[in-house]
Amino acid sequence: MIAKKLFFNFILITGSMLFILSCNSSNGGGYGNGDGNELSWHGVYTGTLPCADCEGIEVLLTLKKDSTFTRILKYLGKDDYLFTEEGTLEWDDESRIVTVAGNNRQMYLLKKDELYHLDAEGEKIKGDLASMYVLDKNMRDSALEDKVWQLKEMNGVTFDPGNMGEDAYIVFYSETSSFSGKNTCNNIFGRYKIKKRGGLEMSRASATRMACPDAPYEQDFMVLLANVEGYSFPAEEMMHLLDEDDSIIATFVLSKRTL
């Protein structure tokens, strides 16, 4: 009798757990990427599309959670002409198709961490160049992104944000794969891409142009950004930026500043 009661309780508990798991897996009905996020269509996608009269079209497509997008097209071989557009997007949870409505309406099919550029009828492009109509989703790292990293050491110099001309920090924003911060004098901004095995590519680094005679390290900081090839975490709340030889070029610590 006791054994039968224990068996009944086991069946009841197991059934309840399966029901809960079933509800959790269907909640939101979205496509996940294995990181615990249900609707993971949002993010930054990059690739180079074929071009009839240029060397290729570099695409940087940002899909935001608020159902808006930004698309930057760089026409290679045409003085690297840049075209930028913004607009709204529609996500179809069932078909996993996202439609961006800018100057030109475009549909993409999401599969895992790739967006497939679709034709005007919403079909996958076929033929010899089909593999080129794919945009890859930028990798994410919650340990690095959406935090304020305060500069602690650069070129053998220790920095104290409380001292004049020593306040420098950087923030990596996961939703847009863009960074911003301060180079001890001016505000900085640009884009980044996380690569495999701790690789990090930082591009289009720019800064405002306010004159700061008491900030002798701002140019060194901009050179630092141009030389970044990777990052690592040597200790809790500490981050190293690395060059192409995996040598440490700067040390940052987690700041209590708010985003």
Buried (B, 14 or more C-beta within 10 A) or exposed (E): EEEEEEEEEEEEEEEEEEEEEEEEEEEEEBBEBEEEBBBBBBBBBBBBBBBEEBEBBBBBBBBBEEEEBBBBBBBBEEEEEEEEEBBEBEBEEEEBBBBBEBEEEBBBBBEEBBBBBBEEEEEEBEEEEEEBBBBEBBBBEEEBBEBBBBBBBBEEEEBEBEEEBBBBBBBBBBBBBBBBBBBBBBEBBBBBBBEEEBBBEBEEBEBEEEEEEEBEBBEBBBEBBEBBBBBEEEEEEBBBBBBEEEEEBBBBBEBEEEE
